[in-house]
């Protein structure tokens, strides 16, 4: 009986060792093609992902280029003013009494856009360094597309002329 017990115990021990090994080889051989197929699909997806990333980078570059071109084309879709101006400022000590404390501006303003520029004006800021002393608005009216508005020595009052050391002139519609 002991021999039978030892034989049964030996068989159980052998079965418990061989069963997982046999199962491993059986399932490994059975699922190897499936695993290889999944690995191939992952490699293909990785390749497609690389291609999509490259296409995305190309599209971003193209988008940036188109945005830059769009900014350059704004003068073709709206009024676009270009000013060629000169000016001089007369202080309170000017030799000509009628010119004292005045600002004279002259030149041309061109509308190179395709649309008419309506309600245009020049905003003139008189500064002492960084301090705004006075703002004057010179109405220009309508400047048609492709046309020019000429200012011929237009005189404006400037009560702060003695303190001005910087002038900014901005066309506005």
HUBELWO-V130961 format. One record per helix or strand of 2 or more residues. SS is the DSSP state (@ for helix, = for strand). FROM is the first residue (numbers start at 1). TO is the last residue. If there is no record, write none. Layout:
# HUBELWO-V130961
ss=SS from=FROM to=TO
ss=SS from=FROM to=TO
This chain:
# HUBELWO-V130961
ss=@ from=2 to=72
ss=@ from=74 to=77
ss== from=81 to=90
ss=@ from=97 to=99
ss== from=102 to=111
ss== from=117 to=128
ss== from=131 to=143
ss== from=148 to=157
ss=@ from=161 to=163
ss== from=166 to=172
